Amino acid sequence: MITLNQFLKLVGIASTGGQAKLMIIDGDVKVNGIVETRRGRKLAPTDTVTVIDKTFNVGDF
């Protein structure tokens, strides 16, 4: 399992944890189509993460 903020750094959407935190708090991140504001949210391989009209399948990483 990986947390949401770690995943944003892994895929290159956020360069730092602080940047990832701000994106999540601002409501710019969706998990499975629902806005997620918890940066510590644990992601499963079946989850999808959408940021700025880009969607990533967690299981692909």
Steps between C-alpha positions, in 0.01 A plus 500: 500500500603858434359824634343760275771760551773242429320395184482858371877525541555159338312589181669841479192716556656649817872553547481526880279378780400859573383553145301175513344608830382831353351331193308258722380766746387724211275220370694449177530123545234235451521135599258278312317811378448652847693801632742380768640740759690248715863489391557186706227310314632154422458397140427149377621366164144527366468873577520778243635847576402802291691828513465787252311283248764225513394162634742242637431137590681428826565138399705616200771644727 
